[in-house]
Structures are given as structure tokens and as C-alpha cells.
């Protein structure tokens, strides 16, 4: 057991002063079994991170303890997970989980353990990392004492991820812990211990026995963390990324031909992701940052004069998004379509900074981006990466000018959330038509005329244009 500073003792005493902990303590005493707070909640007390998930362990039945506690707290519902011998209570915004202390053993072909009753020491040994293996006693004789057999509190101070037992055993037993190691490093800005990282490399192929849903869940947590590039660099260096997300791993590398090189698109992608972090907590916009250049390896070509090109990578990338989402068990609904749109359009605003901006080009961007324009502009700002600070400053200034012009055009022409000023029903009624190709042709012609600035975006201008277009198509206006 490691020594603990008076400051950390005070943090613990303050945290477990709450009625919930006293109630659990009393219930454990009545059951005649020792009880403890364990895991992430203990870690977060020391780190002063907010946490609503509290795990309690008892040297006995977790379900029996949960029922006692629920009765005392007046909780109306206990959720049971009898396969694992656990139960959960939701109480005043807290999720309280109760489990019996246990020890585990594994076989090589499965990550599902053989579980037996055990002691607190057994339970701490089976934990993934030292920083998650600390416990706080809730027992009368030593209430509030930290039980830290693996030096978790020292590892918190050193900001390092280590395992209680041999990392090879830890990761071979439960390969998802490899993803969790990377995730905690990303969330806490910690370093993965060299021996632990070596074990990631050795055991990387074991990740294949984990379900895609669980892998993706950890990846999403990495993406939503404060330091996702730490995570992706670790996944790549360990070889895990090449297994679980080969398209992203393929972005890595620089090729030199005839003295001409291109940037490393893996590290560029991480720069874009880092750039966008301060401006959004939206998982799907962060996914768009990851996928915006995903098709560059597939579209890379070398031309003796132009050098390396990636023509059409935005179109190819947009087509790849549904394939990647489907394989990764990500949602295939509007969230996927949003990411697809971001990938498809990500070059458009940046292209406008390099040319004379026409109102027509701005209207088309407004029309295509629609309600996602702000998200697209965040992505495009993040995509401006260069070691040349003057160049970045110039691009961002030009980008600001484009944004101002977009607002001016939108205020005047009302293109966003655009609805045709003349409906299909009006076209049918005017020309006495049945459903046919002409209706779509006229609607498209009106849209193009508005986007090109040939007519105003209002009913009267669109109606008159419709009459002209109808005559061109040989249609006759209905007479009463």
C-alpha cells in the first residue's frame, strides 16, 4: 500500500462524506461483509474529475447489497445483471453499480472470463490498469482508507498507464483493454508505459476477437477525448489501427518522385482533428475531420509537371463513407449523411479563397451546404494547415472575407433551407399536366436561374420564368 498525501486524503474524505457512501457502509455492516468503492470513481476523486458512475464491491453478493441500499435510499428500481452477479441503481443523477468481489480466468479463444467469488485483492488484480485498481474502504474500522496495492496513485502523479499484472496477460485475457489503454491516454493526456506499449504490439492481433461494436465504442471515446491524436498515433504505432481502421492507416507516409513529395496525410488528418477540437464537441463533425482526405491514397497520381495530385478525392471519399460506417457499425442515418456531405464539400469553401468569388458560387455553396454550412466552415478552417504561419494567416484572412460575403448573399437571396418558390402543383395546374418529366425540368431550370442570379428568389420572378420555360418546352398555358 502506497503512502498518500494529506491533500489526497482530504479529497477522499470530502467525496465519501455523502449520504450514499454512509448508507452503503451501513448496509455492508448489516450484511457482515466488507464493502469498498473501487475503480474509475476513485481515480477521478484524485484527479478532481466529475463522475456520476460509482462502483461498489463487496466480499459477498453485489445483488444483495444493491437491494439493501435501494431500500434504504428509497430507490424504486434495481436493474439486475445476474449473469455477472451485478446490479445497478440510479439515484439522484448517480449510477451506482454493485458487484461481488471476484477473480477471473480466461481461455485463448474467448474474452468471456470464468468468474469465481474472490477477495478484494483478487478483484483488484483483475482490473485493467493500476489507476483503475484503487479502492476506498467503507468499513467502520478504516472508513476512507485508500487501498492501492499496485501504486495507482503514483502512476496518476507520473501520468502513466500501467497494468496491475503483466500487460501481456492483461491484454491477452481481454484484448479490449488495449483500446482502453489508448483511450485513457487520450482522455487524460497520459503516457502508455513502455512495457505496456510493447504488449500492445505483441497482442495486437487479439483485437480481432472483439466485436466491432465494442471497438467502435472505444474509438468514439478516443475521438471525443481532449487529445485524440495521442490515441491515433498510439493505435498506428502499435499496429492496431492497421487492423481496425486500415483506410486511416493507409494515409500515412510520404512518397518522393523526381524530387517532388506530398505531405503525410495521416499526420495532416490528425492536425485537422486537433484544429477542430476547440470549436466542436460533435462526434460526427470530428469524424468528418478524420475522413475528409480518406480517399487520397486511392486517388493519388504523379504527373511530371504538376507533381502529386489527388483529383476527385472528395467524391471518392464521400462514396467511401457509407462503406466505412457500415463496417464499423456506425449509424447509417442522417449522421452518416452529414459526414458524407462534409467530405463531399470540404474543398469548396477553401477553393473560394483562391479565386475571385462570384455570387453564383456562393449561392451554390449555400444551397449545397444548407443547414450544415457552419459545420462545413469549421471543418474547412481546421483544414488550413501549414508550417508557414504567414501562409496560414493569409488563408484565414481570406477565409473570413468569404464568410462575410456568404452572409451578405444569404441575407439578400435567402438560399439556405431553400424551397422552390414555384411548386410542382403550380406547374401542373398552369400547364394542365399530368405527372411527367417536364415538371422536374422546369423546377430545375428555376433553381439554376436563381443560383446563377438570373432571377430573384421570389414567387413572381420564378412564376414568370416558369411561363417562359414552359413555352420553350412547347407547353401551353391552361385557359379557363
N, C-alpha and C positions, 0 to 999 in steps of 0.2 A: 504494500500500500504506500502510495507516494504522499509526501508532505503537501499540504495545501495552504495557500496564503490566507491571511486574515481577510483580505478583500474578497476572495472567492468563497470563504466560509460565510461571509456576510451575504453574498449573493444567494447562496443556497438557503440560508435561514430565512431570508426575506421571501424567497419564492415559495417555500413549503409552509409558510405561515397560513396560507389559505385554508379555508374550512374543508375543501375537498381532500387535502392530504391528511388532515387530522381525522377525518371520517374513515379514510382507507386504513389508517393506522389502528383506529379503534376496532374496525371490523376484523382486521388481521389478528388482533389480540384475542378477540372473542372466538375466532376460529382456531386459535392456538398455533398459528403458523406465521413465520416471519414474512414481512412484505417490504417491497422496495420500489422506488421509482427508478427506471432504467432507460438507457438508450439516448435517442436524439434530444429529448427534453432536457436531460441533464447537461448534455453538450451545449445546448442553446442557453441554459442558465448562465454558464461560464462565459459564453460569447456575447451574452446580452442580446440575443436574437429573439424576436417574438415567436411564440409557438403555441398552437392550440391542440396539439396532439400529445397526450401524456400516456406513457406505457407503464403499467404496474406489473410487477412479477411477484408471485407468491410461491413459497415452497409447499405447494399443495394445489388445490383446484382453482384455476382462474375464474371458471364459471361460477363456482360457489361464492368467491369473493365479490364478483360483479353483482350477483343477486343481493348480497348483504348490503353492498354500497348503494345500489339503486334504491333499496327500501329506505335506507337512512336519508338519502338525498331527496327522496320523493320523485325520482325519475320514473316516468311511466313506461319506458320501453328499454328492454335489453336485447341487443342483437347478438345471436349466438353463432359461433363458427365451431361446431362440435368436432369436426374433422381435425382441427388444430388445437382444440381444447381452449379456445379463447372466446371472449365476449366483449362487447363494446357498449358504452353508454354515452349518449350525447347530453351534456348538461351545461346550460348557460354558456353556449358558444364553445365549449371544450369537448373534444373527443377523447374519452377515457377508455383505454383498452387494457384488459386484464388477461394475464396468461400465467399458467403454471410453469415454474422453472423446469427446464428440460435440457436433455442432451440429445445430440443428433449424430447419425452415421449415414453415409451415402454409398451408392454403388456408382460405377463409372458411366452407366448409360442413362442415368436419370438425375435430375436436380431435386427430385422429391425425397426428402430425408426419411429415415426410420427414426421415429421420435420416441423417447422414453422419458419418464419422470427423472428429474435431476435436482441438483442443488443450485444455489445462486452462482457458485463458481462454475458449474457446468454450463449454465445459461450464459454467463459472460464469455466463456471460451468459444461459444458458437456464434458470437456476434461478428459482424463483418470487419469493423475497424476499431482500433483502440479508443478513438474519440467517441464511439458509439457503445462502448462496453462498460462505461462508468455507471455506477448505481448509487443511489442515496437511500440510506436506511430510514424506514418509517416506524421502527420498533422502539418501544418505550425506553429501553436501556441505552440506546445510542442514536436517538432520533436526530436526523440531519447529518450524520457522518457520511462522508464520501467513501465509497468502496471502489478502488481503482487499481486492480492488480496488474494491469498492463501499461500503466504510465500514460493513460489518455490525456491527463491534464497537462503533462509535459509536452505531449505531441500537439496539443492545442496551442501552447505557448510557442512551439517551434514552427507551427503552421505546416504540419506534415501529415500525410496519410499513411498509416501503418496498420498491419493486421495483428490481432492478438496471437494467433498461431502462425505457422509457416504460411506465407502467402500462396505457395503452390497448393497446399492443402485447402486453404480458404477458397481459392478460385476454381480449383478442380471440383470441389464439393458443390459449389453454387456459382456457376460462371457469370450469372447476372451481376455478381459483386464486382466484376471487372468494370462494367458500365457504371456501377455506383461509385467506385473509386474515382473514376474520371469526373462523374457528376459532382461529387463533394469537392474535388479540387476546383471545379469551375464555379461552384456556388460560393466557396469560402476563400478563393484565391490562395489555396494551399498547394504545396509541392507533394507529388507522389514519391514516397521513399524509393531509393534506387533498387533495393531488393524486391519491393512490391512491383515496381515497373518492369523489372526483369521477368517476374512471374506473369505479368500481363502478356508479354511477348511469347513466353513458353506455352501458356494456356489459351492463346487467342482462338484456336480452332474449337475450343469447348463452347464458345458462344453460339455455335450452330445448333445446340440442343435447346436453346432458349426460344420461347415463342416470339414471333415478330411483334406482337402487341406489347410485350414487356420491354423488348429492346427499344421500340419506338417511344414508349412512355419515358424511359430514361433519357433518350435522345432529346425529346421535347423539353425535359427539365434542364438539360445542358444548354439548349438554345435559349431558354428563358432565364438562365443564370446571369450573374453580373459579369462573368468572364468566360463566355462560350468559346473563345479562341483557344484558351488553355485546354479545354476539353477536346476540341477537334484536333489540335496539334498532338495531344496525347494519344487519341484514338488512331491517328495516322502513324505516329512513330512506333506504336505497339503492333501495328498490322491489323488491328481490329476494324478500322474504318474500311480497309480494302475488302473485308468480308461483309460488313453490314451496309455499306454505302459506297460501292465501287465507283459510281459516277463522280462522286465528290473527290475520292482519292485520285481518280484519273486526271483531275485538274492540275495536280502537282507536277512541277518540272519546267525546265527552260530548254528550248532547242535552239541551237546555233547553226545557221547555214549561210555560207558566204559572208560571214561576219555580221549577219543580221539575226537578232534574237527577239523573242517576245517575253512579256512578263510572266512570272509564275502565277497562274490563275487560281491556284489553291490559296496562296497567301494573299492574293488580291481579294478573293472572296471573303477571307477572314477579316481583312481591313474594312471591307464594306459592311460586314456584320458588326464589327466594333463601332464603326462610324454611326450606324443607325440606332445603336443601343440607347443613347441618351434621349432619343426622340420618340421611341415607341416601346411599349411592353407587349405589343400584339404579336402573338406567336406566328401568325400567318404572314405578317409583313417581314418578320425575321426569316421565315422560311423562304420568302421571295428573295431576300438578300443572298441566301445560301444558293438558290437555284438560278439566279439571274444570268450567270455565264455557264450554266451546267453543260451546254451543248458546244462549248468551244473546242474540246478535243475532237468531236465528231465533224466539225466544220473547218478545222484548221487546214489551210493551204499555204504553199510557198510560191511566190511569184518573184522572178529575178529582179524586177524593178520595184514592185510595191513591197516586197518582203512578206512577212506573215500576215495572213488575213483570216477572218472568222466570219465571212459573209453569211448572213441568214441564221446566225446562232440564236437570235431571239425567236425566230419562227420554229426552228428545230427544238429549242429549249421549251417553248410552250407546248409542243407535242409530247415532249418527254415528261412533263409534269404529271399528267394522269397516270402514266406507267409507273413512275416512282411512288406516287401516292398510293396506288393500288397495292404494290408490292409491300410497302411499309405499313399497310393497314391504317393509313391516314384517311380522314373523311373525304368522300368523293362528291361532296355537295358544293354549296356556294363558297366554302373556304378554299377548296381546290381551285374553283373557277377564278377566285380572287388572285391566288398565287399565279395561276396561268396568265391572267391578264397583266399582272405586274411584269412577268418575264417577257411577255409579248411586246409590251410598250416601253420597256426600260431605256431603250436608246432614243426614243422620240424627243423628250424634253432636252436631253443633252445635245442632240443634233441641232436643235433650235438655237443653241448658244454659239454655233459655229457658222451661222448664215444670217442673211437679212431675214428677219422674222415677218412673215406675212400674216394678216388677219385670218386668211383662209387656213393656214397651217395651225394657227392657234385654235380656231373653231373646230377643226378636225380632231385635235388633241382633246379638247373639252368634250366633244361628242363621244370619242372612243373611251376616254378615262371615266367620264361621267362622275358618279358619286365617289369614285376612288382616286380622284385627282390628287388630293392632299397626300394620300399614302404613296402614290407614284412619285410625287415631288420629293418626299422624304427619301425614298429609295434612290432616286437619281442624284440627290445631293450627296448621299453616302457613297455613291459610285465614283465620285470625283476623288481619285487617289493619285498621289504623286509625291515623290521625294522633294520635288521642286516647289517650295512654299509659294513663290511668286506666281507660278503657273496655277496652283490651286486657288489662290486668292483671286486671280483674274477670272477663272472659270466661275467661281462662286458669285462674283460681282455681276457677271453676265447672266448668270442663272437668276439672280434677284431681279434683273431687268425683265427677263422673260416672265417671271411670276407676276410682276406688276402689270405687264401687257395682257397676260391671261385674265387677270381680274377686270381690267378695263373692257376687254372684249366680252367677257361673260356678263358684266353689268349692262352692256349695250344690247347684246344679241340673245341672251338667255338660252344658251345652248345646253347647259347641264340639265340633267333629268329631262331631256328633250322629248317632247311628244309631237307627232306630226300635227301642224296647225289645221290641216285638212285631213279628215279621217277617211278610211275606206268606204264607210257608209255614205259620206257626201259624194265621193267619186261615183259610186254605184247609182245613187239617186240622180246625179246630174246627167250622166250619160246613159241612164236606163240599162245598166249592165247586169249580167249575172256574174257570179264569182269567176274570174278569169285572170290571165297574165297581165292584162292592161292595168289593172288596179295597182299591182305591185310596181309596175314600170313607172306609173305616174307618181306614186309615193316616193320612189327612189329618186326620180327627177326633181321633185320638190325639195327633198333632203339635200341633194347635191347643189341645187341652186342657192339654198340658204347657206350651206357651208362655204360655198365659193363667194358669197356676198353679192350674188346677182339679184336677190330679192330679200326683203325684210322677213324676219321670223315672226310673222303675224298672219291672221286668217285671211284678211283681204288680199294681201300680196300673194299668198300661196294659192288662193282661190282663182285669182286672175291668171296666175302662171299655169294652174291646172287646166283652165279653158284653152289656153294656147297649146299646151302639150297634147291635150285631147284632140284638137284639130289636126296637129301634126301626125297623130296616130290614126287619123281617119274616123274619129268618133264624132257622133252628132249629139248636141245638147238636147236633152229631153224637153219637149214642149207640152204645156198643159192644155 
